[in-house]
Amino acid sequence: MASTLVTGAVFGAATVAAGVYSPSLIISQFKFEDWHMAQTFIGATASSALVYKIAELLGYISLKPRSSSPIGIFSQYDGNIIGGALLGAGMAISGSCPGTVFAQIGTGLQTGYYALAGAVLGGIAFTGIISKAIKWQKEKTEVKPETTTLASQLGLSNTAVFLLFETLAISALAASVFLGKGSSQWTLFSAGSGLLIGFAQFVSILTRKSMLGVSTSYEEIGHHFWWLLRGADRNSFPSSRQNMLFASGVAAGAWGIAHAAPELLSKHIIETEPGLAVAGGFLMVVGARVAGGCTSGHGISGLSLFSVSSLVTITTTFLAGGLLGPLLHK
């Protein structure tokens, strides 16, 4: 329990220190006006992959890559595609993401509170209605999840894929810094800020032998809501609360660093309109649970394991957000 709370706190503090908790910055990324979020994401994923590879080589941990989230409509990855699109749309609308919500709350941003309200509603809707519809469709079509890695798809060893991934990530970051010289949007700090989140991944692996992920916390909230609504039978009390504890740690860590080092906070914060924050919060959590993970679970962690399902999810997330962002926020 303590390790979960501590890991969440480190992740929350890292999110704030990296500067990727600002609603306007997230929206600006999807409008292709500011690339700080993309740089941080690349750095976080690359450093997480390095941390995991070292831990695996030392025999400390060995995790199974993320499996696909099929629904049984049009593809083995239809849940990842549909869920990723909803996740990206929700992020572009709200200026938040399932994990960033708690960092925003910790720093006192109203966007976080409204997005959390929508996210909780999304968790309730998913656990009570949407997940049951998905289960029915999966049973009808007899579709099963598959666990596929980039290594198996490319016909390469895991080590070769790791080296290729790190080379591409470092090249992208180096190119962004070089091409952005003289621009406030492209800085060496922005390129290296992902290392802070990579450190949070290190703490998670070291203390919990598991990787970062937040969106399951909303599913846990949903399960507790329906349990209360159905009479709060002690015999059917939801057993899982670890992810809610992790999310609480994220908010606490963000609050702590905001008070201990206020100079790290963004100087110009533009909040998202309440209605958009609620709507976006709802969509992003429904999408994350349909896809089986969010930008931390599928993105930072899943890509570090070179899971094909994570690549499909995150690619769809950024495509959907990139299409909607410029149309919605002009």
VOGU-3710 file (C-alpha; in Angstrom, 3 decimals, decimal comma):
1> mastlvtgav> 0,000/0,000/0,000  2,751/2,453/0,946  4,707/1,718/-2,225  1,632/2,409/-4,353  1,061/5,755/-2,658  4,727/6,728/-2,917  4,903/5,762/-6,589  1,801/7,822/-7,310  3,304/10,791/-5,477  6,530/10,577/-7,481
11> fgaatvaagv> 4,542/10,371/-10,719  2,420/13,386/-9,726  5,467/15,441/-8,802  7,213/14,422/-12,017  4,185/15,415/-14,101  4,191/18,894/-12,576  7,981/19,292/-12,761  7,898/18,231/-16,421  5,283/20,909/-17,083  2,770/18,627/-18,799
21> yspsliisqf> -0,134/19,260/-16,427  -1,228/22,536/-18,024  -4,575/22,296/-19,880  -3,551/24,875/-22,464  -0,268/23,069/-23,155  -2,084/19,795/-23,838  -4,554/21,534/-26,132  -1,714/23,400/-27,870  -0,052/20,078/-28,622  -3,149/18,809/-30,386
31> kfedwhmaqt> -3,316/22,105/-32,284  0,346/21,608/-33,288  1,286/24,942/-31,732  3,521/23,692/-28,898  5,381/20,378/-28,954  6,511/20,218/-25,350  4,023/17,440/-24,525  5,176/15,277/-27,436  8,825/15,742/-26,500  8,123/14,862/-22,889
41> figatassal> 6,120/11,813/-23,939  8,927/10,557/-26,200  11,516/11,096/-23,483  9,341/9,425/-20,848  8,691/6,384/-23,031  12,312/6,004/-24,093  13,626/6,291/-20,526  10,927/3,904/-19,274  11,943/1,358/-21,890  15,562/1,687/-20,735
51> vykiaellgy> 14,605/1,266/-17,069  12,540/-1,819/-17,831  15,216/-3,356/-20,075  17,855/-3,032/-17,353  15,505/-4,485/-14,719  14,684/-7,367/-17,050  18,341/-8,094/-17,834  19,097/-8,146/-14,103  16,322/-10,675/-13,600  14,438/-8,309/-11,306
61> islkprsssp> 11,222/-8,228/-13,293  9,575/-9,750/-16,363  6,223/-8,362/-17,441  3,831/-9,576/-20,087  3,237/-7,087/-22,942  -0,230/-5,583/-23,134  -2,793/-7,629/-25,006  -5,254/-6,286/-27,561  -8,719/-5,117/-26,517  -11,014/-6,609/-29,147
71> igifsqydgn> -14,730/-5,864/-29,167  -15,679/-8,038/-32,113  -16,803/-5,379/-34,576  -14,133/-5,054/-37,273  -10,647/-5,949/-36,022  -8,561/-7,655/-33,367  -7,646/-4,114/-32,326  -11,060/-2,460/-32,722  -11,276/-1,699/-29,007  -7,831/-0,100/-29,113
81> iiggallgag> -8,796/1,968/-32,145  -12,204/3,085/-30,855  -10,948/3,582/-27,326  -7,831/5,421/-28,476  -9,931/7,763/-30,598  -12,231/8,542/-27,672  -9,215/9,046/-25,406  -7,614/11,473/-27,852  -10,875/13,334/-28,383  -11,401/13,659/-24,646
91> maisgscpgt> -7,879/14,939/-24,099  -8,185/17,497/-26,901  -11,536/18,682/-25,553  -10,614/18,894/-21,872  -6,899/19,688/-21,905  -6,325/16,807/-19,546  -5,734/13,049/-19,490  -6,654/10,312/-16,998  -3,459/10,820/-15,015  -2,990/14,549/-15,503
101> vfaqigtglq> -6,410/15,160/-13,927  -4,984/14,381/-10,493  -1,894/16,535/-11,047  -4,182/19,407/-12,044  -6,213/18,925/-8,877  -3,040/18,845/-6,801  -1,973/22,197/-8,229  -5,438/23,697/-7,702  -6,565/23,999/-11,324  -10,331/24,072/-11,752
111> tgyyalagav> -9,995/22,194/-15,032  -8,889/19,169/-13,035  -11,981/19,204/-10,831  -14,382/19,449/-13,758  -12,476/16,869/-15,788  -12,485/14,558/-12,764  -16,262/14,893/-12,499  -16,624/13,822/-16,121  -14,020/11,093/-15,671  -15,853/9,622/-12,671
121> lggiaftgii> -19,084/9,625/-14,673  -17,175/7,874/-17,442  -15,946/5,223/-15,017  -19,481/4,689/-13,742  -20,891/4,444/-17,256  -18,182/2,025/-18,322  -18,501/-0,368/-15,400  -22,293/-0,319/-15,287  -23,243/-0,223/-18,964  -20,490/-0,106/-21,577
131> skaikwqkek> -18,379/-2,994/-20,269  -21,447/-5,236/-20,241  -22,248/-4,346/-23,849  -18,642/-5,075/-24,838  -18,738/-8,409/-23,004  -21,932/-9,373/-24,814  -20,424/-8,466/-28,202  -17,204/-10,371/-27,467  -19,131/-13,482/-26,445  -21,323/-13,200/-29,521
141> tevkpetttl> -18,359/-13,030/-31,899  -16,109/-15,290/-29,778  -13,208/-12,879/-30,142  -10,248/-13,271/-27,798  -7,437/-10,852/-26,851  -4,029/-11,450/-28,392  -0,639/-10,456/-27,050  1,617/-9,341/-29,875  4,894/-7,440/-29,740  6,737/-5,319/-32,259
151> asqlglsnta> 9,568/-7,841/-32,139  7,353/-10,671/-33,357  5,769/-8,486/-36,024  9,116/-7,219/-37,339  10,894/-10,545/-37,020  13,564/-9,041/-34,770  14,857/-9,812/-31,295  13,610/-7,792/-28,333  17,077/-6,302/-27,949  17,137/-5,199/-31,587
161> vfllfetlai> 13,713/-3,566/-31,247  14,849/-1,864/-28,034  17,939/-0,417/-29,738  15,896/0,684/-32,734  13,278/2,290/-30,502  15,845/4,176/-28,430  17,672/5,345/-31,567  14,480/6,685/-33,106  13,455/8,408/-29,859  16,845/10,058/-29,314
171> salaasvflg> 16,989/11,119/-32,967  13,529/12,679/-32,745  14,439/14,583/-29,585  17,783/15,746/-30,986  16,164/16,905/-34,202  13,474/18,792/-32,305  16,020/20,682/-30,220  18,210/21,476/-33,240  15,346/22,593/-35,460  13,785/24,595/-32,662
181> kgssqwtlfs> 16,772/26,709/-31,731  15,592/30,196/-30,947  12,030/29,043/-30,374  10,435/29,080/-26,928  8,491/25,976/-27,910  11,557/23,769/-28,375  14,041/23,707/-25,529  16,576/21,284/-24,113  14,526/21,158/-20,901  11,421/20,200/-22,817
191> agsglligfa> 13,338/17,428/-24,578  14,740/16,111/-21,299  11,692/16,555/-19,073  10,488/13,078/-19,957  13,365/11,733/-17,852  11,463/12,920/-14,774  8,553/10,663/-15,643  11,038/7,939/-16,545  12,288/8,231/-12,960  8,731/7,687/-11,724
201> qfvsiltrks> 8,680/4,498/-13,796  11,935/3,461/-12,112  10,349/3,940/-8,685  7,292/1,954/-9,739  9,357/-0,982/-11,001  11,690/-0,875/-8,010  9,014/-0,722/-5,311  6,022/-2,490/-6,903  7,504/-4,581/-9,716  4,835/-3,133/-11,977
211> mlgvstsyee> 4,565/-0,210/-14,378  2,676/3,069/-14,328  -1,023/3,229/-15,188  -3,907/5,339/-13,924  -7,160/4,777/-15,799  -8,121/1,591/-13,913  -8,728/3,841/-10,891  -11,879/5,157/-12,562  -13,080/1,614/-13,113  -12,557/0,962/-9,412
221> ighhfwwllr> -14,571/4,082/-8,593  -17,334/2,804/-10,866  -17,386/-0,588/-9,158  -17,700/1,080/-5,748  -20,506/3,334/-7,007  -22,579/0,430/-8,312  -21,849/-1,547/-5,149  -23,309/1,282/-3,050  -26,264/1,703/-5,377  -27,094/-1,989/-5,148
231> gadrnsfpss> -27,276/-2,000/-1,377  -23,653/-2,126/-0,221  -23,647/-5,850/0,488  -20,551/-6,648/2,544  -20,140/-9,963/0,783  -19,772/-8,266/-2,594  -17,537/-5,359/-1,570  -15,121/-4,514/-4,431  -11,727/-6,008/-3,665  -9,505/-3,645/-5,663
241> rqnmlfasgv> -8,567/-0,160/-4,475  -4,874/-0,024/-5,349  -5,332/2,171/-8,394  -7,447/4,681/-6,483  -4,659/4,832/-3,927  -2,148/5,436/-6,715  -4,324/8,253/-8,100  -4,529/9,823/-4,640  -0,748/9,717/-4,502  -0,551/11,534/-7,847
251> aagawgiaha> -2,641/14,400/-6,469  -0,623/14,467/-3,237  2,693/14,498/-5,083  1,542/17,329/-7,332  0,338/19,305/-4,304  3,614/18,705/-2,499  5,897/19,878/-5,281  3,629/22,843/-6,037  4,103/24,048/-2,464  7,735/23,029/-2,070
261> apellskhii> 8,907/24,454/-5,400  6,305/26,925/-6,720  8,839/28,220/-9,245  8,247/25,023/-11,223  4,623/25,903/-11,871  3,631/27,266/-15,254  3,362/31,047/-15,191  0,550/31,328/-17,733  -2,240/28,803/-17,215  -5,346/28,963/-19,379
271> etepglavag> -8,175/26,894/-17,914  -10,600/24,874/-20,033  -14,271/25,830/-19,986  -16,109/23,717/-17,373  -18,517/22,107/-19,839  -15,693/21,064/-22,144  -13,642/19,738/-19,233  -16,538/17,554/-18,030  -17,321/16,258/-21,520  -13,676/15,593/-22,277
281> gflmvvgarv> -13,155/13,860/-18,947  -16,050/11,518/-19,666  -14,836/10,622/-23,162  -11,210/10,076/-22,235  -11,983/7,647/-19,420  -14,517/5,680/-21,448  -11,943/5,533/-24,238  -9,121/4,498/-21,917  -11,132/1,650/-20,447  -12,398/0,456/-23,834
291> aggctsghgi> -8,780/0,425/-25,055  -7,487/-1,132/-21,845  -5,186/1,735/-20,893  -4,421/5,447/-21,214  -1,406/7,587/-22,092  0,470/6,240/-19,075  -0,646/2,599/-19,143  -0,598/2,093/-22,904  1,678/4,996/-23,767  4,591/5,236/-21,347
301> sglslfsvss> 4,358/1,665/-20,031  2,846/-0,326/-22,902  5,160/1,137/-25,513  8,095/0,396/-23,202  7,093/-3,269/-23,520  6,792/-2,831/-27,310  3,153/-3,952/-27,276  1,403/-3,667/-30,650  -1,888/-2,897/-28,883  -0,258/0,091/-27,176
311> lvtitttfla> 1,163/1,395/-30,445  -2,274/1,136/-32,082  -3,970/2,849/-29,129  -1,544/5,748/-28,798  -1,308/6,328/-32,554  -5,102/6,569/-32,713  -5,130/8,818/-29,650  -2,835/11,403/-31,185  -4,511/11,207/-34,589  -7,983/11,786/-33,124
321> ggllgpllhk> -6,779/14,565/-30,843  -4,857/16,180/-33,684  -7,941/16,180/-35,902  -10,317/17,514/-33,251  -8,064/19,994/-31,442  -7,690/22,546/-34,257  -11,425/22,380/-35,040  -12,611/22,820/-31,459  -10,112/25,333/-30,095  -9,646/28,126/-32,601
//
